[in-house]
Amino acid sequence: MEFPDLARRYQVTGVPKTVVNDVIEIMGNKPEDEFIAEILRATE
């Protein structure tokens, strides 16, 4: 594992996993429009 400390902190057990502002966790490969919607939701 390349970044074990970060993997433990964010409980990453698979990829892709995207964490935005420690608020939103996006698991798996999402279509672009869904991914952008999740990112925007994290910034509200």
mmCIF file of the N, C-alpha and C atoms, coordinates in Angstrom:
data_MODEL
# 
_entry.id   MODEL 
# 
loop_
_atom_site.group_PDB 
_atom_site.id 
_atom_site.type_symbol 
_atom_site.label_atom_id 
_atom_site.label_alt_id 
_atom_site.label_comp_id 
_atom_site.label_asym_id 
_atom_site.label_entity_id 
_atom_site.label_seq_id 
_atom_site.pdbx_PDB_ins_code 
_atom_site.Cartn_x 
_atom_site.Cartn_y 
_atom_site.Cartn_z 
_atom_site.occupancy 
_atom_site.B_iso_or_equiv 
_atom_site.pdbx_formal_charge 
_atom_site.auth_seq_id 
_atom_site.auth_comp_id 
_atom_site.auth_asym_id 
_atom_site.auth_atom_id 
_atom_site.pdbx_PDB_model_num 
ATOM 1   N N  . MET A 1 1  ? 0.850   -1.171 0.000   1.00 0.00 ? 1  MET A N  1 
ATOM 2   C CA . MET A 1 1  ? 0.000   0.000  0.000   1.00 0.00 ? 1  MET A CA 1 
ATOM 3   C C  . MET A 1 1  ? 0.895   1.234  0.000   1.00 0.00 ? 1  MET A C  1 
ATOM 4   N N  . GLU A 1 2  ? 0.569   2.193  -0.859  1.00 0.00 ? 2  GLU A N  1 
ATOM 5   C CA . GLU A 1 2  ? 1.452   3.339  -1.054  1.00 0.00 ? 2  GLU A CA 1 
ATOM 6   C C  . GLU A 1 2  ? 1.371   4.359  0.076   1.00 0.00 ? 2  GLU A C  1 
ATOM 7   N N  . PHE A 1 3  ? 0.188   4.630  0.609   1.00 0.00 ? 3  PHE A N  1 
ATOM 8   C CA . PHE A 1 3  ? 0.013   5.628  1.669   1.00 0.00 ? 3  PHE A CA 1 
ATOM 9   C C  . PHE A 1 3  ? -0.789  5.009  2.818   1.00 0.00 ? 3  PHE A C  1 
ATOM 10  N N  . PRO A 1 4  ? -0.182  4.144  3.617   1.00 0.00 ? 4  PRO A N  1 
ATOM 11  C CA . PRO A 1 4  ? -0.931  3.423  4.647   1.00 0.00 ? 4  PRO A CA 1 
ATOM 12  C C  . PRO A 1 4  ? -1.577  4.333  5.687   1.00 0.00 ? 4  PRO A C  1 
ATOM 13  N N  . ASP A 1 5  ? -0.937  5.432  6.048   1.00 0.00 ? 5  ASP A N  1 
ATOM 14  C CA . ASP A 1 5  ? -1.530  6.333  7.047   1.00 0.00 ? 5  ASP A CA 1 
ATOM 15  C C  . ASP A 1 5  ? -2.820  6.955  6.527   1.00 0.00 ? 5  ASP A C  1 
ATOM 16  N N  . LEU A 1 6  ? -2.801  7.423  5.297   1.00 0.00 ? 6  LEU A N  1 
ATOM 17  C CA . LEU A 1 6  ? -4.011  8.002  4.704   1.00 0.00 ? 6  LEU A CA 1 
ATOM 18  C C  . LEU A 1 6  ? -5.082  6.938  4.492   1.00 0.00 ? 6  LEU A C  1 
ATOM 19  N N  . ALA A 1 7  ? -4.674  5.744  4.104   1.00 0.00 ? 7  ALA A N  1 
ATOM 20  C CA . ALA A 1 7  ? -5.637  4.658  3.908   1.00 0.00 ? 7  ALA A CA 1 
ATOM 21  C C  . ALA A 1 7  ? -6.360  4.340  5.209   1.00 0.00 ? 7  ALA A C  1 
ATOM 22  N N  . ARG A 1 8  ? -5.638  4.305  6.309   1.00 0.00 ? 8  ARG A N  1 
ATOM 23  C CA . ARG A 1 8  ? -6.273  4.058  7.610   1.00 0.00 ? 8  ARG A CA 1 
ATOM 24  C C  . ARG A 1 8  ? -7.169  5.223  8.005   1.00 0.00 ? 8  ARG A C  1 
ATOM 25  N N  . ARG A 1 9  ? -6.692  6.447  7.826   1.00 0.00 ? 9  ARG A N  1 
ATOM 26  C CA . ARG A 1 9  ? -7.457  7.636  8.225   1.00 0.00 ? 9  ARG A CA 1 
ATOM 27  C C  . ARG A 1 9  ? -8.812  7.692  7.520   1.00 0.00 ? 9  ARG A C  1 
ATOM 28  N N  . TYR A 1 10 ? -8.814  7.381  6.228   1.00 0.00 ? 10 TYR A N  1 
ATOM 29  C CA . TYR A 1 10 ? -10.045 7.482  5.440   1.00 0.00 ? 10 TYR A CA 1 
ATOM 30  C C  . TYR A 1 10 ? -10.700 6.129  5.178   1.00 0.00 ? 10 TYR A C  1 
ATOM 31  N N  . GLN A 1 11 ? -10.198 5.098  5.837   1.00 0.00 ? 11 GLN A N  1 
ATOM 32  C CA . GLN A 1 11 ? -10.748 3.749  5.741   1.00 0.00 ? 11 GLN A CA 1 
ATOM 33  C C  . GLN A 1 11 ? -10.876 3.287  4.293   1.00 0.00 ? 11 GLN A C  1 
ATOM 34  N N  . VAL A 1 12 ? -9.806  3.450  3.553   1.00 0.00 ? 12 VAL A N  1 
ATOM 35  C CA . VAL A 1 12 ? -9.786  3.033  2.152   1.00 0.00 ? 12 VAL A CA 1 
ATOM 36  C C  . VAL A 1 12 ? -9.442  1.558  2.086   1.00 0.00 ? 12 VAL A C  1 
ATOM 37  N N  . THR A 1 13 ? -10.336 0.798  1.481   1.00 0.00 ? 13 THR A N  1 
ATOM 38  C CA . THR A 1 13 ? -10.084 -0.625 1.284   1.00 0.00 ? 13 THR A CA 1 
ATOM 39  C C  . THR A 1 13 ? -10.073 -0.983 -0.192  1.00 0.00 ? 13 THR A C  1 
ATOM 40  N N  . GLY A 1 14 ? -10.451 -0.040 -1.034  1.00 0.00 ? 14 GLY A N  1 
ATOM 41  C CA . GLY A 1 14 ? -10.452 -0.248 -2.478  1.00 0.00 ? 14 GLY A CA 1 
ATOM 42  C C  . GLY A 1 14 ? -10.341 1.085  -3.179  1.00 0.00 ? 14 GLY A C  1 
ATOM 43  N N  . VAL A 1 15 ? -10.121 1.017  -4.474  1.00 0.00 ? 15 VAL A N  1 
ATOM 44  C CA . VAL A 1 15 ? -10.010 2.251  -5.247  1.00 0.00 ? 15 VAL A CA 1 
ATOM 45  C C  . VAL A 1 15 ? -10.953 2.178  -6.430  1.00 0.00 ? 15 VAL A C  1 
ATOM 46  N N  . PRO A 1 16 ? -11.435 3.238  -6.980  1.00 0.00 ? 16 PRO A N  1 
ATOM 47  C CA . PRO A 1 16 ? -11.198 4.600  -6.521  1.00 0.00 ? 16 PRO A CA 1 
ATOM 48  C C  . PRO A 1 16 ? -12.084 4.979  -5.344  1.00 0.00 ? 16 PRO A C  1 
ATOM 49  N N  . LYS A 1 17 ? -11.541 5.762  -4.440  1.00 0.00 ? 17 LYS A N  1 
ATOM 50  C CA . LYS A 1 17 ? -12.281 6.372  -3.341  1.00 0.00 ? 17 LYS A CA 1 
ATOM 51  C C  . LYS A 1 17 ? -11.797 7.808  -3.252  1.00 0.00 ? 17 LYS A C  1 
ATOM 52  N N  . THR A 1 18 ? -12.735 8.737  -3.338  1.00 0.00 ? 18 THR A N  1 
ATOM 53  C CA . THR A 1 18 ? -12.410 10.158 -3.304  1.00 0.00 ? 18 THR A CA 1 
ATOM 54  C C  . THR A 1 18 ? -13.032 10.756 -2.062  1.00 0.00 ? 18 THR A C  1 
ATOM 55  N N  . VAL A 1 19 ? -12.246 11.473 -1.265  1.00 0.00 ? 19 VAL A N  1 
ATOM 56  C CA . VAL A 1 19 ? -12.734 12.149 -0.065  1.00 0.00 ? 19 VAL A CA 1 
ATOM 57  C C  . VAL A 1 19 ? -12.586 13.645 -0.298  1.00 0.00 ? 19 VAL A C  1 
ATOM 58  N N  . VAL A 1 20 ? -13.689 14.385 -0.094  1.00 0.00 ? 20 VAL A N  1 
ATOM 59  C CA . VAL A 1 20 ? -13.696 15.822 -0.352  1.00 0.00 ? 20 VAL A CA 1 
ATOM 60  C C  . VAL A 1 20 ? -13.978 16.561 0.946   1.00 0.00 ? 20 VAL A C  1 
ATOM 61  N N  . ASN A 1 21 ? -13.033 17.380 1.364   1.00 0.00 ? 21 ASN A N  1 
ATOM 62  C CA . ASN A 1 21 ? -13.184 18.217 2.570   1.00 0.00 ? 21 ASN A CA 1 
ATOM 63  C C  . ASN A 1 21 ? -13.561 17.415 3.814   1.00 0.00 ? 21 ASN A C  1 
ATOM 64  N N  . ASP A 1 22 ? -13.147 16.172 3.884   1.00 0.00 ? 22 ASP A N  1 
ATOM 65  C CA . ASP A 1 22 ? -13.496 15.294 5.011   1.00 0.00 ? 22 ASP A CA 1 
ATOM 66  C C  . ASP A 1 22 ? -14.999 15.224 5.233   1.00 0.00 ? 22 ASP A C  1 
ATOM 67  N N  . VAL A 1 23 ? -15.792 15.522 4.205   1.00 0.00 ? 23 VAL A N  1 
ATOM 68  C CA . VAL A 1 23 ? -17.254 15.554 4.320   1.00 0.00 ? 23 VAL A CA 1 
ATOM 69  C C  . VAL A 1 23 ? -17.898 14.493 3.438   1.00 0.00 ? 23 VAL A C  1 
ATOM 70  N N  . ILE A 1 24 ? -17.494 14.437 2.202   1.00 0.00 ? 24 ILE A N  1 
ATOM 71  C CA . ILE A 1 24 ? -18.105 13.549 1.221   1.00 0.00 ? 24 ILE A CA 1 
ATOM 72  C C  . ILE A 1 24 ? -17.110 12.462 0.848   1.00 0.00 ? 24 ILE A C  1 
ATOM 73  N N  . GLU A 1 25 ? -17.590 11.219 0.788   1.00 0.00 ? 25 GLU A N  1 
ATOM 74  C CA . GLU A 1 25 ? -16.787 10.105 0.306   1.00 0.00 ? 25 GLU A CA 1 
ATOM 75  C C  . GLU A 1 25 ? -17.472 9.542  -0.925  1.00 0.00 ? 25 GLU A C  1 
ATOM 76  N N  . ILE A 1 26 ? -16.741 9.495  -2.024  1.00 0.00 ? 26 ILE A N  1 
ATOM 77  C CA . ILE A 1 26 ? -17.271 8.976  -3.275  1.00 0.00 ? 26 ILE A CA 1 
ATOM 78  C C  . ILE A 1 26 ? -16.567 7.652  -3.547  1.00 0.00 ? 26 ILE A C  1 
ATOM 79  N N  . MET A 1 27 ? -17.346 6.583  -3.570  1.00 0.00 ? 27 MET A N  1 
ATOM 80  C CA . MET A 1 27 ? -16.788 5.251  -3.786  1.00 0.00 ? 27 MET A CA 1 
ATOM 81  C C  . MET A 1 27 ? -17.032 4.809  -5.218  1.00 0.00 ? 27 MET A C  1 
ATOM 82  N N  . GLY A 1 28 ? -16.021 4.208  -5.799  1.00 0.00 ? 28 GLY A N  1 
ATOM 83  C CA . GLY A 1 28 ? -16.165 3.629  -7.121  1.00 0.00 ? 28 GLY A CA 1 
ATOM 84  C C  . GLY A 1 28 ? -16.064 4.638  -8.244  1.00 0.00 ? 28 GLY A C  1 
ATOM 85  N N  . ASN A 1 29 ? -16.145 4.099  -9.438  1.00 0.00 ? 29 ASN A N  1 
ATOM 86  C CA . ASN A 1 29 ? -16.067 4.923  -10.637 1.00 0.00 ? 29 ASN A CA 1 
ATOM 87  C C  . ASN A 1 29 ? -17.464 5.430  -10.957 1.00 0.00 ? 29 ASN A C  1 
ATOM 88  N N  . LYS A 1 30 ? -17.640 6.739  -10.972 1.00 0.00 ? 30 LYS A N  1 
ATOM 89  C CA . LYS A 1 30 ? -18.941 7.362  -11.223 1.00 0.00 ? 30 LYS A CA 1 
ATOM 90  C C  . LYS A 1 30 ? -18.912 8.062  -12.577 1.00 0.00 ? 30 LYS A C  1 
ATOM 91  N N  . PRO A 1 31 ? -20.080 8.173  -13.215 1.00 0.00 ? 31 PRO A N  1 
ATOM 92  C CA . PRO A 1 31 ? -20.145 9.016  -14.409 1.00 0.00 ? 31 PRO A CA 1 
ATOM 93  C C  . PRO A 1 31 ? -19.785 10.453 -14.038 1.00 0.00 ? 31 PRO A C  1 
ATOM 94  N N  . GLU A 1 32 ? -19.246 11.179 -14.990 1.00 0.00 ? 32 GLU A N  1 
ATOM 95  C CA . GLU A 1 32 ? -18.746 12.527 -14.724 1.00 0.00 ? 32 GLU A CA 1 
ATOM 96  C C  . GLU A 1 32 ? -19.798 13.431 -14.090 1.00 0.00 ? 32 GLU A C  1 
ATOM 97  N N  . ASP A 1 33 ? -21.037 13.396 -14.580 1.00 0.00 ? 33 ASP A N  1 
ATOM 98  C CA . ASP A 1 33 ? -22.068 14.281 -14.036 1.00 0.00 ? 33 ASP A CA 1 
ATOM 99  C C  . ASP A 1 33 ? -22.380 13.963 -12.576 1.00 0.00 ? 33 ASP A C  1 
ATOM 100 N N  . GLU A 1 34 ? -22.388 12.681 -12.217 1.00 0.00 ? 34 GLU A N  1 
ATOM 101 C CA . GLU A 1 34 ? -22.619 12.297 -10.817 1.00 0.00 ? 34 GLU A CA 1 
ATOM 102 C C  . GLU A 1 34 ? -21.443 12.717 -9.937  1.00 0.00 ? 34 GLU A C  1 
ATOM 103 N N  . PHE A 1 35 ? -20.237 12.536 -10.447 1.00 0.00 ? 35 PHE A N  1 
ATOM 104 C CA . PHE A 1 35 ? -19.037 12.902 -9.697  1.00 0.00 ? 35 PHE A CA 1 
ATOM 105 C C  . PHE A 1 35 ? -19.027 14.401 -9.412  1.00 0.00 ? 35 PHE A C  1 
ATOM 106 N N  . ILE A 1 36 ? -19.324 15.207 -10.422 1.00 0.00 ? 36 ILE A N  1 
ATOM 107 C CA . ILE A 1 36 ? -19.356 16.661 -10.249 1.00 0.00 ? 36 ILE A CA 1 
ATOM 108 C C  . ILE A 1 36 ? -20.447 17.063 -9.268  1.00 0.00 ? 36 ILE A C  1 
ATOM 109 N N  . ALA A 1 37 ? -21.603 16.424 -9.335  1.00 0.00 ? 37 ALA A N  1 
ATOM 110 C CA . ALA A 1 37 ? -22.692 16.724 -8.399  1.00 0.00 ? 37 ALA A CA 1 
ATOM 111 C C  . ALA A 1 37 ? -22.262 16.449 -6.960  1.00 0.00 ? 37 ALA A C  1 
ATOM 112 N N  . GLU A 1 38 ? -21.536 15.366 -6.733  1.00 0.00 ? 38 GLU A N  1 
ATOM 113 C CA . GLU A 1 38 ? -21.040 15.037 -5.393  1.00 0.00 ? 38 GLU A CA 1 
ATOM 114 C C  . GLU A 1 38 ? -20.036 16.087 -4.913  1.00 0.00 ? 38 GLU A C  1 
ATOM 115 N N  . ILE A 1 39 ? -19.145 16.509 -5.799  1.00 0.00 ? 39 ILE A N  1 
ATOM 116 C CA . ILE A 1 39 ? -18.157 17.536 -5.452  1.00 0.00 ? 39 ILE A CA 1 
ATOM 117 C C  . ILE A 1 39 ? -18.865 18.832 -5.068  1.00 0.00 ? 39 ILE A C  1 
ATOM 118 N N  . LEU A 1 40 ? -19.833 19.236 -5.859  1.00 0.00 ? 40 LEU A N  1 
ATOM 119 C CA . LEU A 1 40 ? -20.571 20.471 -5.572  1.00 0.00 ? 40 LEU A CA 1 
ATOM 120 C C  . LEU A 1 40 ? -21.325 20.368 -4.252  1.00 0.00 ? 40 LEU A C  1 
ATOM 121 N N  . ARG A 1 41 ? -21.869 19.194 -3.961  1.00 0.00 ? 41 ARG A N  1 
ATOM 122 C CA . ARG A 1 41 ? -22.583 18.995 -2.692  1.00 0.00 ? 41 ARG A CA 1 
ATOM 123 C C  . ARG A 1 41 ? -21.634 19.175 -1.511  1.00 0.00 ? 41 ARG A C  1 
ATOM 124 N N  . ALA A 1 42 ? -20.389 18.773 -1.672  1.00 0.00 ? 42 ALA A N  1 
ATOM 125 C CA . ALA A 1 42 ? -19.405 18.897 -0.586  1.00 0.00 ? 42 ALA A CA 1 
ATOM 126 C C  . ALA A 1 42 ? -19.050 20.345 -0.302  1.00 0.00 ? 42 ALA A C  1 
ATOM 127 N N  . THR A 1 43 ? -19.232 21.215 -1.277  1.00 0.00 ? 43 THR A N  1 
ATOM 128 C CA . THR A 1 43 ? -18.842 22.611 -1.092  1.00 0.00 ? 43 THR A CA 1 
ATOM 129 C C  . THR A 1 43 ? -19.975 23.483 -0.573  1.00 0.00 ? 43 THR A C  1 
ATOM 130 N N  . GLU A 1 44 ? -21.154 22.911 -0.407  1.00 0.00 ? 44 GLU A N  1 
ATOM 131 C CA . GLU A 1 44 ? -22.303 23.690 0.086   1.00 0.00 ? 44 GLU A CA 1 
ATOM 132 C C  . GLU A 1 44 ? -22.180 23.982 1.557   1.00 0.00 ? 44 GLU A C  1 
# 
